């Protein structure tokens, strides 16, 4: 029997696959308790350049010598121009939900996303854990985005 990723997350709460949120997620900043998808070195979204999704139309790995600190996380960029764009307007370029899986967030779950699985929807970057999750998220954007935003707001409160 085939069980979709969405149904599996609903049935298990994501626990079986994503059992170590304390490693994957950390709360930063004085004004927010919302997590940022970081590694053990506090590097956000696997070291990918969040500006590149918008300017290059694809994910690019960032470099540690082009780093910005935001919400206590270390954000890496492919070049100084991308770092500077981010530093001026981090909310414009940062992925929604701290770089966590948007599809899981719509279900009320905090799951580490894969920076290679992404979409820009209405000028906002959404990362997902896998291609199936991205397809599910996009299939019903009209309800998934507000649901994810509500769960994110509750998480940040």
KEMAR-852873 format. One line per field, with one value per atom (N, C-alpha, C, O): residue number from 1; residue in one letter; chain; y, x, z. Coordinates in steps of 0.1 Angstrom, whole numbers, always signed. Layout:
# KEMAR-852873
num c(NUM / ...)
residu c(A / ...)
chaine c(A / ...)
y c(Y / ...)
x c(X / ...)
z c(Z / ...)
This chain:
# KEMAR-852873
num c(1 / 1 / 1 / 1 / 2 / 2 / 2 / 2 / 3 / 3 / 3 / 3 / 4 / 4 / 4 / 4 / 5 / 5 / 5 / 5 / 6 / 6 / 6 / 6 / 7 / 7 / 7 / 7 / 8 / 8 / 8 / 8 / 9 / 9 / 9 / 9 / 10 / 10 / 10 / 10 / 11 / 11 / 11 / 11 / 12 / 12 / 12 / 12 / 13 / 13 / 13 / 13 / 14 / 14 / 14 / 14 / 15 / 15 / 15 / 15 / 16 / 16 / 16 / 16 / 17 / 17 / 17 / 17 / 18 / 18 / 18 / 18 / 19 / 19 / 19 / 19 / 20 / 20 / 20 / 20 / 21 / 21 / 21 / 21 / 22 / 22 / 22 / 22 / 23 / 23 / 23 / 23 / 24 / 24 / 24 / 24 / 25 / 25 / 25 / 25 / 26 / 26 / 26 / 26 / 27 / 27 / 27 / 27 / 28 / 28 / 28 / 28 / 29 / 29 / 29 / 29 / 30 / 30 / 30 / 30 / 31 / 31 / 31 / 31 / 32 / 32 / 32 / 32 / 33 / 33 / 33 / 33 / 34 / 34 / 34 / 34 / 35 / 35 / 35 / 35 / 36 / 36 / 36 / 36 / 37 / 37 / 37 / 37 / 38 / 38 / 38 / 38 / 39 / 39 / 39 / 39 / 40 / 40 / 40 / 40 / 41 / 41 / 41 / 41 / 42 / 42 / 42 / 42 / 43 / 43 / 43 / 43 / 44 / 44 / 44 / 44 / 45 / 45 / 45 / 45 / 46 / 46 / 46 / 46 / 47 / 47 / 47 / 47 / 48 / 48 / 48 / 48 / 49 / 49 / 49 / 49 / 50 / 50 / 50 / 50 / 51 / 51 / 51 / 51 / 52 / 52 / 52 / 52 / 53 / 53 / 53 / 53 / 54 / 54 / 54 / 54 / 55 / 55 / 55 / 55 / 56 / 56 / 56 / 56 / 57 / 57 / 57 / 57 / 58 / 58 / 58 / 58 / 59 / 59 / 59 / 59 / 60 / 60 / 60 / 60 / 61 / 61 / 61 / 61 / 62 / 62 / 62 / 62 / 63 / 63 / 63 / 63 / 64 / 64 / 64 / 64 / 65 / 65 / 65 / 65 / 66 / 66 / 66 / 66 / 67 / 67 / 67 / 67 / 68 / 68 / 68 / 68 / 69 / 69 / 69 / 69 / 70 / 70 / 70 / 70 / 71 / 71 / 71 / 71 / 72 / 72 / 72 / 72 / 73 / 73 / 73 / 73 / 74 / 74 / 74 / 74 / 75 / 75 / 75 / 75 / 76 / 76 / 76 / 76 / 77 / 77 / 77 / 77 / 78 / 78 / 78 / 78 / 79 / 79 / 79 / 79 / 80 / 80 / 80 / 80 / 81 / 81 / 81 / 81 / 82 / 82 / 82 / 82 / 83 / 83 / 83 / 83 / 84 / 84 / 84 / 84 / 85 / 85 / 85 / 85 / 86 / 86 / 86 / 86 / 87 / 87 / 87 / 87 / 88 / 88 / 88 / 88 / 89 / 89 / 89 / 89 / 90 / 90 / 90 / 90 / 91 / 91 / 91 / 91 / 92 / 92 / 92 / 92 / 93 / 93 / 93 / 93 / 94 / 94 / 94 / 94 / 95 / 95 / 95 / 95 / 96 / 96 / 96 / 96 / 97 / 97 / 97 / 97 / 98 / 98 / 98 / 98 / 99 / 99 / 99 / 99 / 100 / 100 / 100 / 100 / 101 / 101 / 101 / 101 / 102 / 102 / 102 / 102 / 103 / 103 / 103 / 103 / 104 / 104 / 104 / 104 / 105 / 105 / 105 / 105 / 106 / 106 / 106 / 106 / 107 / 107 / 107 / 107 / 108 / 108 / 108 / 108 / 109 / 109 / 109 / 109 / 110 / 110 / 110 / 110 / 111 / 111 / 111 / 111 / 112 / 112 / 112 / 112 / 113 / 113 / 113 / 113 / 114 / 114 / 114 / 114 / 115 / 115 / 115 / 115 / 116 / 116 / 116 / 116 / 117 / 117 / 117 / 117 / 118 / 118 / 118 / 118 / 119 / 119 / 119 / 119 / 120 / 120 / 120 / 120 / 121 / 121 / 121 / 121 / 122 / 122 / 122 / 122 / 123 / 123 / 123 / 123 / 124 / 124 / 124 / 124 / 125 / 125 / 125 / 125 / 126 / 126 / 126 / 126 / 127 / 127 / 127 / 127 / 128 / 128 / 128 / 128 / 129 / 129 / 129 / 129 / 130 / 130 / 130 / 130 / 131 / 131 / 131 / 131 / 132 / 132 / 132 / 132 / 133 / 133 / 133 / 133 / 134 / 134 / 134 / 134 / 135 / 135 / 135 / 135 / 136 / 136 / 136 / 136 / 137 / 137 / 137 / 137 / 138 / 138 / 138 / 138 / 139 / 139 / 139 / 139 / 140 / 140 / 140 / 140 / 141 / 141 / 141 / 141 / 142 / 142 / 142 / 142 / 143 / 143 / 143 / 143 / 144 / 144 / 144 / 144 / 145 / 145 / 145 / 145 / 146 / 146 / 146 / 146 / 147 / 147 / 147 / 147 / 148 / 148 / 148 / 148 / 149 / 149 / 149 / 149 / 150 / 150 / 150 / 150 / 151 / 151 / 151 / 151 / 152 / 152 / 152 / 152 / 153 / 153 / 153 / 153 / 154 / 154 / 154 / 154 / 155 / 155 / 155 / 155 / 156 / 156 / 156 / 156 / 157 / 157 / 157 / 157)
residu c(X / X / X / X / X / X / X / X / X / X / X / X / X / X / X / X / X / X / X / X / X / X / X / X / X / X / X / X / X / X / X / X / X / X / X / X / X / X / X / X / X / X / X / X / X / X / X / X / X / X / X / X / X / X / X / X / X / X / X / X / X / X / X / X / X / X / X / X / X / X / X / X / X / X / X / X / X / X / X / X / X / X / X / X / X / X / X / X / X / X / X / X / X / X / X / X / X / X / X / X / X / X / X / X / X / X / X / X / X / X / X / X / X / X / X / X / X / X / X / X / X / X / X / X / X / X / X / X / X / X / X / X / X / X / X / X / X / X / X / X / X / X / X / X / X / X / X / X / X / X / X / X / X / X / X / X / X / X / X / X / X / X / X / X / X / X / X / X / X / X / X / X / X / X / X / X / X / X / X / X / X / X / X / X / X / X / X / X / X / X / X / X / X / X / X / X / X / X / X / X / X / X / X / X / X / X / X / X / X / X / X / X / X / X / X / X / X / X / X / X / X / X / X / X / X / X / X / X / X / X / X / X / X / X / X / X / X / X / X / X / X / X / X / X / X / X / X / X / X / X / X / X / X / X / X / X / X / X / X / X / X / X / X / X / X / X / X / X / X / X / X / X / X / X / X / X / X / X / X / X / X / X / X / X / X / X / X / X / X / X / X / X / X / X / X / X / X / X / X / X / X / X / X / X / X / X / X / X / X / X / X / X / X / X / X / X / X / X / X / X / X / X / X / X / X / X / X / X / X / X / X / X / X / X / X / X / X / X / X / X / X / X / X / X / X / X / X / X / X / X / X / X / X / X / X / X / X / X / X / X / X / X / X / X / X / X / X / X / X / X / X / X / X / X / X / X / X / X / X / X / X / X / X / X / X / X / X / X / X / X / X / X / X / X / X / X / X / X / X / X / X / X / X / X / X / X / X / X / X / X / X / X / X / X / X / X / X / X / X / X / X / X / X / X / X / X / X / X / X / X / X / X / X / X / X / X / X / X / X / X / X / X / X / X / X / X / X / X / X / X / X / X / X / X / X / X / X / X / X / X / X / X / X / X / X / X / X / X / X / X / X / X / X / X / X / X / X / X / X / X / X / X / X / X / X / X / X / X / X / X / X / X / X / X / X / X / X / X / X / X / X / X / X / X / X / X / X / X / X / X / X / X / X / X / X / X / X / X / X / X / X / X / X / X / X / X / X / X / X / X / X / X / X / X / X / X / X / X / X / X / X / X / X / X / X / X / X / X / X / X / X / X / X / X / X / X / X / X / X / X / X / X / X / X / X / X / X / X / X / X / X / X / X / X / X / X / X / X / X / X / X / X / X / X / X / X / X / X / X / X / X / X / X / X / X / X / X / X / X / X / X / X / X / X / X / X / X / X / X / X / X / X / X / X / X / X / X / X / X / X / X / X / X / X / X / X / X / X)
chaine c(A / A / A / A / A / A / A / A / A / A / A / A / A / A / A / A / A / A / A / A / A / A / A / A / A / A / A / A / A / A / A / A / A / A / A / A / A / A / A / A / A / A / A / A / A / A / A / A / A / A / A / A / A / A / A / A / A / A / A / A / A / A / A / A / A / A / A / A / A / A / A / A / A / A / A / A / A / A / A / A / A / A / A / A / A / A / A / A / A / A / A / A / A / A / A / A / A / A / A / A / A / A / A / A / A / A / A / A / A / A / A / A / A / A / A / A / A / A / A / A / A / A / A / A / A / A / A / A / A / A / A / A / A / A / A / A / A / A / A / A / A / A / A / A / A / A / A / A / A / A / A / A / A / A / A / A / A / A / A / A / A / A / A / A / A / A / A / A / A / A / A / A / A / A / A / A / A / A / A / A / A / A / A / A / A / A / A / A / A / A / A / A / A / A / A / A / A / A / A / A / A / A / A / A / A / A / A / A / A / A / A / A / A / A / A / A / A / A / A / A / A / A / A / A / A / A / A / A / A / A / A / A / A / A / A / A / A / A / A / A / A / A / A / A / A / A / A / A / A / A / A / A / A / A / A / A / A / A / A / A / A / A / A / A / A / A / A / A / A / A / A / A / A / A / A / A / A / A / A / A / A / A / A / A / A / A / A / A / A / A / A / A / A / A / A / A / A / A / A / A / A / A / A / A / A / A / A / A / A / A / A / A / A / A / A / A / A / A / A / A / A / A / A / A / A / A / A / A / A / A / A / A / A / A / A / A / A / A / A / A / A / A / A / A / A / A / A / A / A / A / A / A / A / A / A / A / A / A / A / A / A / A / A / A / A / A / A / A / A / A / A / A / A / A / A / A / A / A / A / A / A / A / A / A / A / A / A / A / A / A / A / A / A / A / A / A / A / A / A / A / A / A / A / A / A / A / A / A / A / A / A / A / A / A / A / A / A / A / A / A / A / A / A / A / A / A / A / A / A / A / A / A / A / A / A / A / A / A / A / A / A / A / A / A / A / A / A / A / A / A / A / A / A / A / A / A / A / A / A / A / A / A / A / A / A / A / A / A / A / A / A / A / A / A / A / A / A / A / A / A / A / A / A / A / A / A / A / A / A / A / A / A / A / A / A / A / A / A / A / A / A / A / A / A / A / A / A / A / A / A / A / A / A / A / A / A / A / A / A / A / A / A / A / A / A / A / A / A / A / A / A / A / A / A / A / A / A / A / A / A / A / A / A / A / A / A / A / A / A / A / A / A / A / A / A / A / A / A / A / A / A / A / A / A / A / A / A / A / A / A / A / A / A / A / A / A / A / A / A / A / A / A / A / A / A / A / A / A / A / A / A / A / A / A / A / A / A / A / A / A / A / A / A / A / A / A / A / A / A / A / A / A / A / A / A / A / A / A / A / A / A / A / A / A / A / A / A / A)
y c(-12 / +0 / +12 / +13 / +22 / +35 / +45 / +47 / +51 / +62 / +75 / +75 / +85 / +98 / +104 / +101 / +113 / +120 / +128 / +128 / +134 / +142 / +134 / +137 / +122 / +113 / +107 / +106 / +104 / +99 / +109 / +106 / +122 / +133 / +134 / +136 / +133 / +135 / +123 / +125 / +111 / +99 / +99 / +95 / +103 / +102 / +115 / +115 / +126 / +139 / +141 / +150 / +134 / +136 / +131 / +132 / +124 / +120 / +109 / +110 / +100 / +89 / +93 / +88 / +103 / +108 / +119 / +120 / +128 / +140 / +141 / +149 / +132 / +130 / +139 / +139 / +147 / +155 / +170 / +176 / +176 / +190 / +199 / +210 / +195 / +203 / +205 / +215 / +196 / +197 / +205 / +214 / +203 / +210 / +224 / +232 / +226 / +239 / +246 / +239 / +259 / +266 / +280 / +286 / +285 / +298 / +308 / +307 / +319 / +330 / +343 / +345 / +353 / +367 / +370 / +361 / +383 / +387 / +390 / +389 / +393 / +396 / +384 / +386 / +373 / +361 / +349 / +347 / +339 / +326 / +316 / +304 / +321 / +312 / +306 / +313 / +293 / +287 / +291 / +295 / +289 / +290 / +277 / +271 / +272 / +259 / +261 / +266 / +257 / +258 / +244 / +235 / +244 / +232 / +234 / +244 / +225 / +226 / +238 / +243 / +244 / +256 / +268 / +279 / +267 / +278 / +284 / +296 / +276 / +280 / +278 / +266 / +288 / +287 / +279 / +280 / +272 / +265 / +258 / +259 / +251 / +243 / +250 / +245 / +263 / +271 / +276 / +281 / +275 / +279 / +295 / +300 / +301 / +315 / +318 / +315 / +324 / +326 / +337 / +337 / +346 / +356 / +350 / +354 / +339 / +333 / +328 / +327 / +323 / +318 / +329 / +326 / +341 / +353 / +358 / +361 / +359 / +366 / +356 / +360 / +344 / +334 / +324 / +316 / +323 / +314 / +300 / +290 / +298 / +284 / +285 / +295 / +273 / +273 / +273 / +265 / +281 / +281 / +279 / +285 / +272 / +271 / +284 / +290 / +289 / +301 / +297 / +286 / +308 / +306 / +313 / +324 / +308 / +313 / +327 / +335 / +330 / +344 / +354 / +366 / +351 / +360 / +357 / +351 / +361 / +357 / +370 / +381 / +368 / +378 / +371 / +359 / +378 / +372 / +379 / +391 / +371 / +376 / +366 / +354 / +370 / +362 / +352 / +341 / +355 / +347 / +335 / +327 / +335 / +324 / +330 / +342 / +321 / +325 / +322 / +310 / +332 / +331 / +333 / +343 / +323 / +323 / +327 / +324 / +334 / +338 / +335 / +333 / +334 / +331 / +343 / +340 / +355 / +366 / +378 / +378 / +388 / +400 / +407 / +413 / +408 / +415 / +409 / +416 / +395 / +388 / +391 / +393 / +390 / +393 / +407 / +409 / +416 / +430 / +432 / +440 / +426 / +427 / +421 / +427 / +410 / +403 / +412 / +414 / +418 / +426 / +438 / +443 / +444 / +455 / +452 / +459 / +440 / +435 / +420 / +413 / +416 / +401 / +395 / +384 / +402 / +397 / +394 / +385 / +402 / +400 / +387 / +381 / +384 / +372 / +359 / +348 / +361 / +349 / +340 / +345 / +327 / +318 / +319 / +322 / +317 / +317 / +306 / +296 / +308 / +298 / +294 / +283 / +304 / +301 / +291 / +286 / +288 / +278 / +264 / +255 / +263 / +250 / +246 / +254 / +233 / +228 / +235 / +234 / +241 / +249 / +239 / +242 / +228 / +218 / +213 / +211 / +210 / +205 / +216 / +213 / +228 / +239 / +241 / +244 / +238 / +239 / +229 / +231 / +218 / +208 / +210 / +201 / +220 / +223 / +216 / +215 / +212 / +205 / +213 / +221 / +211 / +218 / +207 / +198 / +207 / +197 / +205 / +215 / +199 / +205 / +204 / +193 / +215 / +215 / +211 / +213 / +207 / +205 / +218 / +221 / +225 / +238 / +236 / +246 / +223 / +221 / +219 / +218 / +219 / +217 / +230 / +233 / +238 / +252 / +257 / +251 / +268 / +275 / +290 / +293 / +299 / +313 / +315 / +313 / +319 / +321 / +335 / +338 / +343 / +357 / +364 / +371 / +362 / +369 / +364 / +371 / +352 / +347 / +333 / +325 / +330 / +318 / +307 / +310 / +296 / +285 / +273 / +269 / +267 / +254 / +243 / +245 / +231 / +219 / +208 / +208 / +197 / +186 / +177 / +171 / +176 / +167 / +172 / +181 / +166 / +170 / +167 / +175 / +156 / +153 / +164 / +168 / +168 / +178 / +191 / +198 / +195 / +207 / +206 / +216 / +195 / +194 / +195 / +201 / +188 / +189 / +203 / +208 / +210 / +224 / +233 / +241 / +232 / +240 / +236 / +245 / +224 / +220 / +227 / +230 / +231 / +238 / +250 / +252 / +259 / +270 / +279 / +285 / +281 / +290 / +286 / +295 / +274 / +270 / +267 / +269 / +262 / +258 / +270 / +269 / +281 / +292 / +299 / +301 / +302 / +307 / +298 / +302 / +285 / +275 / +275 / +275 / +275 / +276 / +289 / +289 / +300 / +313 / +313 / +318 / +307 / +306 / +298 / +301 / +286 / +277 / +284 / +283 / +291 / +299 / +310 / +311 / +317 / +327 / +321 / +327 / +310 / +303 / +299 / +299 / +294 / +289 / +301 / +300 / +313 / +324 / +331 / +339 / +329 / +336 / +330 / +334)
x c(+8 / +0 / +9 / +19 / +6 / +13 / +7 / -6 / +15 / +10 / +17 / +30 / +10 / +17 / +24 / +22 / +34 / +42 / +32 / +34 / +22 / +13 / +5 / +4 / +0 / -7 / +2 / -2 / +15 / +24 / +27 / +27 / +29 / +31 / +19 / +20 / +7 / -5 / -6 / -9 / -3 / -4 / +7 / +4 / +19 / +30 / +34 / +42 / +29 / +34 / +48 / +54 / +53 / +67 / +77 / +89 / +73 / +83 / +92 / +104 / +87 / +96 / +107 / +118 / +105 / +115 / +123 / +135 / +117 / +123 / +124 / +117 / +131 / +131 / +140 / +140 / +149 / +158 / +157 / +167 / +145 / +144 / +153 / +156 / +158 / +167 / +181 / +187 / +184 / +196 / +193 / +201 / +182 / +179 / +174 / +175 / +167 / +161 / +166 / +168 / +168 / +172 / +165 / +163 / +161 / +154 / +165 / +174 / +163 / +173 / +166 / +154 / +173 / +169 / +160 / +154 / +161 / +153 / +139 / +130 / +135 / +122 / +114 / +102 / +120 / +113 / +118 / +129 / +108 / +112 / +111 / +113 / +108 / +106 / +120 / +130 / +120 / +132 / +137 / +130 / +150 / +157 / +163 / +169 / +161 / +167 / +182 / +187 / +189 / +204 / +210 / +204 / +223 / +231 / +237 / +234 / +246 / +252 / +261 / +264 / +266 / +274 / +266 / +272 / +253 / +243 / +243 / +240 / +247 / +246 / +232 / +227 / +226 / +212 / +211 / +220 / +200 / +196 / +207 / +208 / +215 / +225 / +237 / +244 / +238 / +248 / +245 / +253 / +232 / +228 / +226 / +222 / +228 / +227 / +212 / +207 / +205 / +191 / +187 / +176 / +197 / +194 / +195 / +188 / +203 / +205 / +192 / +190 / +183 / +170 / +163 / +157 / +164 / +158 / +166 / +160 / +179 / +187 / +192 / +193 / +194 / +200 / +189 / +191 / +178 / +168 / +171 / +165 / +181 / +185 / +192 / +197 / +192 / +200 / +215 / +219 / +222 / +237 / +242 / +237 / +253 / +259 / +266 / +273 / +265 / +272 / +286 / +290 / +293 / +307 / +308 / +302 / +316 / +317 / +323 / +321 / +331 / +337 / +328 / +331 / +315 / +305 / +293 / +283 / +294 / +285 / +278 / +284 / +266 / +258 / +252 / +248 / +250 / +244 / +230 / +229 / +220 / +206 / +198 / +199 / +191 / +183 / +192 / +188 / +205 / +214 / +220 / +228 / +215 / +220 / +230 / +231 / +239 / +249 / +244 / +242 / +242 / +237 / +249 / +256 / +251 / +262 / +257 / +246 / +266 / +262 / +273 / +285 / +270 / +279 / +289 / +300 / +285 / +293 / +289 / +279 / +297 / +295 / +282 / +275 / +279 / +267 / +254 / +245 / +254 / +242 / +242 / +231 / +253 / +254 / +248 / +241 / +253 / +248 / +234 / +227 / +228 / +214 / +206 / +196 / +210 / +204 / +205 / +195 / +217 / +219 / +209 / +205 / +206 / +197 / +183 / +175 / +178 / +164 / +163 / +159 / +167 / +167 / +153 / +152 / +143 / +129 / +125 / +117 / +131 / +127 / +133 / +127 / +145 / +152 / +152 / +153 / +149 / +149 / +138 / +127 / +140 / +129 / +118 / +121 / +106 / +95 / +97 / +103 / +92 / +92 / +106 / +108 / +115 / +129 / +136 / +147 / +131 / +137 / +133 / +139 / +123 / +117 / +108 / +104 / +104 / +95 / +82 / +74 / +78 / +66 / +54 / +43 / +55 / +44 / +41 / +30 / +52 / +50 / +44 / +36 / +49 / +44 / +29 / +22 / +24 / +10 / +2 / -10 / +9 / +2 / +5 / +1 / +12 / +16 / +28 / +30 / +37 / +49 / +61 / +61 / +72 / +85 / +94 / +98 / +97 / +105 / +116 / +114 / +128 / +140 / +137 / +133 / +139 / +137 / +150 / +161 / +149 / +160 / +161 / +152 / +172 / +174 / +173 / +172 / +174 / +173 / +159 / +156 / +149 / +135 / +128 / +126 / +125 / +120 / +111 / +109 / +104 / +96 / +95 / +95 / +94 / +91 / +76 / +73 / +68 / +54 / +51 / +53 / +46 / +42 / +54 / +52 / +66 / +78 / +83 / +92 / +79 / +84 / +90 / +84 / +101 / +108 / +102 / +102 / +99 / +94 / +103 / +105 / +108 / +116 / +107 / +98 / +110 / +103 / +112 / +124 / +107 / +116 / +118 / +129 / +109 / +111 / +101 / +93 / +103 / +96 / +81 / +72 / +77 / +63 / +57 / +46 / +64 / +59 / +57 / +47 / +66 / +65 / +53 / +45 / +51 / +39 / +26 / +17 / +26 / +14 / +12 / +0 / +22 / +21 / +16 / +7 / +21 / +17 / +3 / -4 / -1 / -14 / -25 / -35 / -24 / -35 / -29 / -31 / -22 / -16 / -26 / -22 / -37 / -47 / -51 / -54 / -50 / -52 / -39 / -38 / -29 / -17 / -9 / -3 / -8 / +0 / -6 / +1 / -19 / -25 / -24 / -21 / -25 / -24 / -10 / -8 / +0 / +14 / +17 / +24 / +12 / +14 / +8 / +15 / -3 / -10 / -1 / +1 / +3 / +11 / +24 / +29 / +30 / +43 / +41 / +49 / +29 / +26 / +25 / +30 / +18 / +17 / +30 / +33 / +39 / +52 / +60 / +68 / +59 / +67 / +61 / +69 / +49 / +43 / +48 / +44)
z c(+0 / +0 / +0 / +8 / -8 / -9 / +0 / -1 / +8 / +17 / +12 / +12 / +9 / +5 / +16 / +28 / +13 / +23 / +32 / +44 / +27 / +34 / +44 / +56 / +40 / +49 / +59 / +71 / +55 / +65 / +76 / +88 / +72 / +82 / +91 / +103 / +85 / +94 / +104 / +115 / +99 / +108 / +119 / +130 / +115 / +125 / +131 / +141 / +126 / +131 / +127 / +133 / +117 / +113 / +122 / +119 / +133 / +143 / +138 / +141 / +130 / +126 / +117 / +118 / +109 / +100 / +106 / +103 / +113 / +117 / +132 / +139 / +138 / +153 / +160 / +173 / +154 / +161 / +158 / +153 / +161 / +158 / +166 / +161 / +177 / +185 / +177 / +179 / +169 / +161 / +148 / +145 / +142 / +129 / +131 / +123 / +143 / +145 / +157 / +167 / +156 / +168 / +167 / +157 / +179 / +180 / +182 / +190 / +174 / +175 / +176 / +173 / +181 / +181 / +193 / +199 / +197 / +208 / +205 / +214 / +193 / +189 / +183 / +181 / +182 / +176 / +183 / +186 / +184 / +189 / +178 / +180 / +166 / +155 / +151 / +151 / +147 / +144 / +130 / +121 / +128 / +115 / +112 / +121 / +100 / +96 / +95 / +85 / +106 / +106 / +109 / +114 / +106 / +110 / +123 / +130 / +128 / +141 / +142 / +153 / +131 / +131 / +129 / +126 / +130 / +129 / +114 / +113 / +104 / +90 / +85 / +86 / +80 / +76 / +63 / +54 / +61 / +49 / +42 / +29 / +49 / +43 / +36 / +28 / +39 / +33 / +19 / +12 / +15 / +2 / +2 / +12 / -9 / -11 / -14 / -25 / -4 / -6 / -16 / -22 / -19 / -29 / -43 / -52 / -45 / -58 / -64 / -76 / -56 / -61 / -69 / -79 / -64 / -71 / -82 / -93 / -81 / -91 / -102 / -113 / -98 / -108 / -112 / -121 / -104 / -108 / -104 / -110 / -95 / -91 / -78 / -74 / -71 / -58 / -61 / -70 / -54 / -54 / -40 / -31 / -39 / -26 / -23 / -32 / -11 / -6 / -1 / -1 / +2 / +7 / +20 / +23 / +29 / +43 / +43 / +52 / +32 / +32 / +27 / +27 / +23 / +20 / +30 / +26 / +42 / +53 / +58 / +59 / +62 / +69 / +81 / +80 / +92 / +104 / +105 / +105 / +106 / +107 / +116 / +113 / +125 / +135 / +141 / +145 / +143 / +150 / +141 / +146 / +129 / +120 / +110 / +108 / +105 / +96 / +82 / +78 / +74 / +60 / +51 / +51 / +42 / +32 / +18 / +15 / +11 / -2 / -12 / -9 / -25 / -36 / -39 / -44 / -35 / -38 / -29 / -22 / -29 / -20 / -24 / -15 / -37 / -41 / -35 / -31 / -35 / -30 / -15 / -9 / -8 / +6 / +9 / +19 / +2 / +4 / +1 / +9 / -9 / -11 / +0 / +5 / +5 / +17 / +29 / +36 / +32 / +44 / +43 / +54 / +32 / +31 / +33 / +39 / +28 / +29 / +32 / +23 / +44 / +46 / +44 / +40 / +48 / +48 / +33 / +30 / +24 / +10 / +4 / -4 / +9 / +3 / +11 / +6 / +24 / +33 / +29 / +26 / +30 / +27 / +38 / +50 / +34 / +44 / +54 / +51 / +66 / +77 / +81 / +84 / +80 / +85 / +77 / +81 / +65 / +56 / +59 / +55 / +68 / +70 / +59 / +51 / +59 / +48 / +48 / +58 / +38 / +37 / +37 / +43 / +30 / +30 / +44 / +48 / +51 / +65 / +74 / +83 / +72 / +80 / +78 / +88 / +66 / +63 / +71 / +74 / +75 / +83 / +98 / +107 / +102 / +115 / +120 / +132 / +111 / +115 / +112 / +103 / +120 / +117 / +112 / +119 / +99 / +92 / +84 / +78 / +85 / +78 / +63 / +58 / +56 / +41 / +34 / +39 / +21 / +12 / +4 / -4 / +5 / -3 / -18 / -26 / -23 / -37 / -42 / -54 / -32 / -36 / -32 / -20 / -42 / -39 / -49 / -60 / -46 / -55 / -50 / -38 / -60 / -56 / -61 / -72 / -51 / -53 / -48 / -37 / -58 / -55 / -48 / -38 / -53 / -48 / -35 / -29 / -30 / -18 / -20 / -28 / -13 / -15 / -5 / +7 / -10 / -2 / -4 / -16 / +6 / +5 / +10 / +18 / +5 / +9 / +11 / +7 / +18 / +21 / +9 / +9 / +0 / -11 / -23 / -21 / -34 / -46 / -45 / -49 / -38 / -36 / -27 / -30 / -17 / -8 / -15 / -13 / -24 / -31 / -40 / -41 / -47 / -56 / -48 / -52 / -36 / -28 / -23 / -24 / -19 / -15 / -26 / -24 / -38 / -49 / -54 / -60 / -53 / -58 / -52 / -59 / -39 / -32 / -25 / -13 / -33 / -26 / -19 / -9 / -25 / -19 / -4 / +4 / +0 / +14 / +21 / +33 / +14 / +20 / +26 / +37 / +18 / +22 / +34 / +44 / +35 / +47 / +59 / +70 / +57 / +68 / +73 / +85 / +64 / +68 / +76 / +86 / +71 / +77 / +91 / +101 / +93 / +106 / +116 / +127 / +111 / +120 / +123 / +134 / +114 / +116 / +127 / +136 / +125 / +135 / +149 / +159 / +150 / +163 / +169 / +181 / +160 / +164 / +170 / +179 / +163 / +167 / +179 / +186 / +183 / +194 / +207 / +218)
